[in-house]
């Protein structure tokens, strides 16, 4: 019988990142989050989040779902 992996799967990481952003009010400083670049890039490619430069740093923000 195969053992279960103790590492979170990528879909878990996507949902955790989105949940984290929702709890932070929809945006967070990019340097303060601990998700991998591949998770962030996939969410950007799916147009679920966007990266913006405010002049004071880069922020990751949830896209408005309409």
Z-matrix of the N, CA and C atoms (Angstrom, degrees):
N
C 1 1.453
C 2 1.529 1 108.33
N 3 1.335 2 117.47 1 126.84
C 4 1.463 3 119.08 2 -178.95
C 5 1.525 4 112.19 3 -69.44
N 6 1.316 5 114.11 4 145.52
C 7 1.461 6 119.34 5 178.09
C 8 1.518 7 109.62 6 -80.48
N 9 1.314 8 115.89 7 149.93
C 10 1.453 9 120.76 8 174.90
C 11 1.521 10 109.22 9 -77.25
N 12 1.295 11 115.15 10 142.22
C 13 1.454 12 119.69 11 178.58
C 14 1.527 13 109.70 12 -75.43
N 15 1.315 14 115.59 13 141.18
C 16 1.459 15 119.80 14 177.64
C 17 1.518 16 111.16 15 -89.16
N 18 1.343 17 116.80 16 -7.09
C 19 1.459 18 120.99 17 178.98
C 20 1.520 19 109.37 18 -88.55
N 21 1.334 20 117.10 19 137.02
C 22 1.466 21 119.14 20 178.91
C 23 1.521 22 111.31 21 -66.06
N 24 1.325 23 115.68 22 144.15
C 25 1.463 24 119.71 23 178.48
C 26 1.513 25 109.36 24 -77.74
N 27 1.322 26 116.01 25 167.41
C 28 1.457 27 119.40 26 -176.32
C 29 1.524 28 111.79 27 -65.22
N 30 1.340 29 118.50 28 -35.44
C 31 1.464 30 119.21 29 179.36
C 32 1.528 31 110.49 30 -66.10
N 33 1.324 32 116.87 31 -32.63
C 34 1.463 33 119.86 32 174.93
C 35 1.521 34 110.36 33 -64.06
N 36 1.330 35 116.61 34 -40.81
C 37 1.456 36 121.03 35 -179.42
C 38 1.524 37 111.28 36 -65.73
N 39 1.347 38 117.32 37 -39.37
C 40 1.463 39 120.48 38 177.99
C 41 1.512 40 110.80 39 -61.76
N 42 1.323 41 115.93 40 -47.70
C 43 1.461 42 119.21 41 -178.22
C 44 1.526 43 111.51 42 -68.50
N 45 1.331 44 117.64 43 -34.75
C 46 1.468 45 120.32 44 177.65
C 47 1.525 46 111.04 45 -66.40
N 48 1.324 47 116.90 46 -39.36
C 49 1.454 48 120.71 47 178.69
C 50 1.525 49 110.53 48 -64.69
N 51 1.320 50 117.44 49 -44.99
C 52 1.465 51 121.05 50 178.36
C 53 1.525 52 111.17 51 -63.86
N 54 1.325 53 116.56 52 -40.90
C 55 1.461 54 120.78 53 178.68
C 56 1.528 55 110.67 54 -64.39
N 57 1.318 56 117.43 55 -40.76
C 58 1.463 57 122.08 56 178.10
C 59 1.525 58 110.36 57 -60.71
N 60 1.331 59 116.40 58 -45.37
C 61 1.465 60 120.00 59 -179.90
C 62 1.524 61 111.56 60 -64.67
N 63 1.324 62 117.44 61 -38.12
C 64 1.470 63 120.08 62 177.61
C 65 1.531 64 110.95 63 -62.57
N 66 1.348 65 115.83 64 -39.82
C 67 1.466 66 119.38 65 -179.92
C 68 1.517 67 112.64 66 -72.26
N 69 1.321 68 117.54 67 -23.12
C 70 1.473 69 121.76 68 178.53
C 71 1.522 70 111.89 69 -88.66
N 72 1.301 71 118.19 70 8.94
C 73 1.449 72 120.60 71 178.97
C 74 1.520 73 113.59 72 88.48
N 75 1.313 74 117.78 73 14.41
C 76 1.451 75 121.12 74 175.93
C 77 1.512 76 115.18 75 99.93
N 78 1.329 77 118.11 76 -9.92
C 79 1.467 78 119.49 77 177.61
C 80 1.524 79 110.00 78 -151.19
N 81 1.333 80 113.99 79 155.77
C 82 1.463 81 120.45 80 178.50
C 83 1.522 82 107.92 81 -154.38
N 84 1.324 83 116.00 82 154.95
C 85 1.465 84 120.12 83 176.04
C 86 1.521 85 108.68 84 -66.20
N 87 1.298 86 115.40 85 135.15
C 88 1.455 87 120.88 86 -177.38
C 89 1.523 88 111.78 87 -62.99
N 90 1.323 89 117.72 88 -33.64
C 91 1.463 90 120.59 89 -178.34
C 92 1.534 91 112.55 90 -75.93
N 93 1.327 92 118.15 91 -11.78
C 94 1.459 93 121.01 92 -177.88
C 95 1.518 94 114.40 93 -98.54
N 96 1.322 95 118.50 94 -4.14
C 97 1.456 96 119.07 95 -179.88
C 98 1.524 97 109.49 96 -99.93
N 99 1.311 98 116.23 97 152.06
C 100 1.462 99 121.47 98 -173.74
C 101 1.526 100 112.26 99 -113.36
N 102 1.309 101 117.05 100 41.25
C 103 1.451 102 120.31 101 176.71
C 104 1.524 103 108.43 102 -105.37
N 105 1.310 104 116.39 103 151.06
C 106 1.462 105 120.17 104 -176.50
C 107 1.521 106 111.12 105 -68.37
N 108 1.314 107 115.07 106 157.86
C 109 1.456 108 120.70 107 179.54
C 110 1.519 109 111.70 108 -63.65
N 111 1.334 110 117.50 109 -31.63
C 112 1.465 111 119.69 110 179.98
C 113 1.524 112 110.91 111 -68.58
N 114 1.327 113 118.19 112 -35.26
C 115 1.464 114 121.56 113 176.78
C 116 1.519 115 109.49 114 -66.02
N 117 1.313 116 117.03 115 -46.40
C 118 1.465 117 121.41 116 -179.58
C 119 1.520 118 110.52 117 -64.60
N 120 1.340 119 117.31 118 -43.49
C 121 1.459 120 120.64 119 -179.68
C 122 1.519 121 111.55 120 -63.93
N 123 1.318 122 118.13 121 -38.66
C 124 1.457 123 120.95 122 178.47
C 125 1.523 124 110.98 123 -65.53
N 126 1.319 125 117.65 124 -40.97
C 127 1.461 126 120.69 125 178.13
C 128 1.524 127 111.26 126 -66.24
N 129 1.333 128 117.61 127 -35.71
C 130 1.471 129 121.10 128 176.05
C 131 1.525 130 109.51 129 -66.75
N 132 1.332 131 117.94 130 -43.87
C 133 1.462 132 121.74 131 179.62
C 134 1.528 133 112.06 132 -63.49
N 135 1.336 134 116.95 133 -32.76
C 136 1.456 135 121.29 134 177.90
C 137 1.526 136 111.94 135 -82.02
N 138 1.326 137 116.67 136 0.04
C 139 1.467 138 124.15 137 -179.11
C 140 1.529 139 112.38 138 58.32
N 141 1.324 140 115.87 139 37.96
C 142 1.456 141 121.03 140 175.18
C 143 1.521 142 111.35 141 -95.92
N 144 1.348 143 116.43 142 -25.34
C 145 1.463 144 121.83 143 176.26
C 146 1.521 145 108.20 144 -136.01
N 147 1.328 146 115.64 145 165.03
C 148 1.459 147 120.91 146 174.22
C 149 1.516 148 108.66 147 -137.45
N 150 1.317 149 115.30 148 154.69
C 151 1.455 150 122.39 149 178.41
C 152 1.522 151 107.10 150 -107.93
N 153 1.329 152 117.09 151 131.28
C 154 1.457 153 120.18 152 178.85
C 155 1.525 154 109.50 153 -131.53
N 156 1.328 155 114.71 154 146.72
C 157 1.457 156 121.97 155 177.70
C 158 1.520 157 107.27 156 -104.64
N 159 1.320 158 116.88 157 115.46
C 160 1.458 159 121.50 158 -177.16
C 161 1.520 160 112.60 159 -94.14
N 162 1.310 161 117.77 160 -0.94
C 163 1.454 162 121.15 161 -174.66
C 164 1.520 163 111.14 162 92.32
N 165 1.314 164 116.49 163 -24.22
C 166 1.463 165 121.63 164 177.19
C 167 1.524 166 110.54 165 -105.63
N 168 1.318 167 117.00 166 5.47
C 169 1.453 168 121.10 167 179.99
C 170 1.520 169 110.70 168 141.66
N 171 1.318 170 114.89 169 173.57
C 172 1.452 171 120.73 170 179.52
C 173 1.521 172 109.95 171 -93.42
N 174 1.319 173 116.07 172 137.04
C 175 1.455 174 122.70 173 178.66
C 176 1.512 175 109.58 174 -121.32
N 177 1.323 176 116.36 175 144.72
C 178 1.451 177 122.50 176 171.76
C 179 1.528 178 105.94 177 -104.05
N 180 1.331 179 116.19 178 129.93
C 181 1.461 180 121.19 179 -175.31
C 182 1.515 181 110.12 180 -130.22
N 183 1.316 182 115.95 181 146.39
C 184 1.454 183 120.84 182 173.65
C 185 1.510 184 110.24 183 -70.17
N 186 1.320 185 117.93 184 139.12
C 187 1.456 186 121.50 185 173.62
C 188 1.525 187 108.01 186 -74.79
N 189 1.320 188 116.81 187 145.24
C 190 1.458 189 120.36 188 177.07
C 191 1.510 190 109.20 189 -71.69
N 192 1.312 191 116.58 190 125.45
C 193 1.460 192 119.99 191 177.78
C 194 1.517 193 108.81 192 -93.66
N 195 1.328 194 115.38 193 116.73
C 196 1.463 195 120.75 194 -177.68
C 197 1.489 196 110.63 195 -117.54
